[in-house]
Amino acid sequence: PAVHYSADGLQWDWKGSKEQYGLFGSSDVTNFFYDPYTNRYTATYKTMNRRHRAVGVAVSEDGLKWRKPWEGAVFGADDLDPDATQVYGMPVFPYQGIYIGQPWIYHSRWIKYGKYTKPEVMYEAQEGSERTVDVQLAWSHNMLSWTRTPERKPFITLGPEGAWDSKMIYTARAPVLVGDKLYFYYGGYDTIHDDDAHAKGAIGLATLRLDGFCSMHAGSKEGWLISRREVFNTPRVTINAKCAPGGYVTAELVDRNNKVIPGFSKADCIAFAGDSVRHELVWKTQAFPKKLIDKDKK
């Protein structure tokens, strides 16, 4: 990859100096972003692991001198994936203190024995594979160790057969916050990978509820959970919830021994039965007793 500059986003210094070229070794897919957590530039790039196409990471303080915290892949297909699985690329964006990745999952087999020497070998290996691309989700706290759900389901699914985005989807690097939704723009295609002669593409939009990457579902019966311990002095809890007709959300506050704090039981909670990304749950009791204020700071 190389770096170039522009004052207006229209005119670019395509010639550049030597230091602007050959930033680090990579293949043909690279995504960049500025990391506010570490105050440096970060890139994810296509590399290889034993399942072939995978993702590596490079970082830079100034955008010109780059290094790789780990030489090789930090994310790729594993033994929970079907045999015909590779990771074509992975845009990443910082979000709520962690990193969220959008791995482009390429449903294609790779050479199991020997080395890749020419395109014909690759084409033979992927015969019979779907050769489609959809998008999953991954998350990390350090850009090196990544987690996916065991189900490995698409985050953005392909369109129905014959639709303009029925065979491949490639997402933009990060979503756009619009009101209470996240807008994920993507490029879609109605042809499989390597079918370039007939490829037609268009831009699509997928939307997600704010912070809606995962959630708890109660179903038809009442569900419950206990959150990890949090320290606060004001008895208010902000929730992001959507209730079905007849559904509700209520809560109680407990101490570190899971005993209900008097005045903050479920019966004292003013139940929520609507749809909001930032509703404040409150209780009939409006304040903690003085003996509990700042208790966790001592």
Buried (B, 14 or more C-beta within 10 A) or exposed (E): BEBEEEEEEEEEEEEEEEEBEEBBEBBEBBBBBEBEEEEBBBBBBBBBBEBBBBBBBBBBEEBEEBEBEEEEBBBBBEEEBEEBBBBBBBBBBBBEEEBBBBBBBBBBBBBEEEEEEEEEEBEEBBEEBBBBBBBBBBBBEEBEEBEBEEEBEEBBEBBEEEEBBBBBBBBBBBBEEEEEBBBBBBBBBBBBBEEEEEBEBEEBEBEBBEBBEEEEEBEEEEEEEEEEEEEEEEBEBEEBBEBEEEBBBBBBBBEEEEEBBEBBBEEBBEEBEEEBBEBEBBBEBEEBEEEBEEEEEE
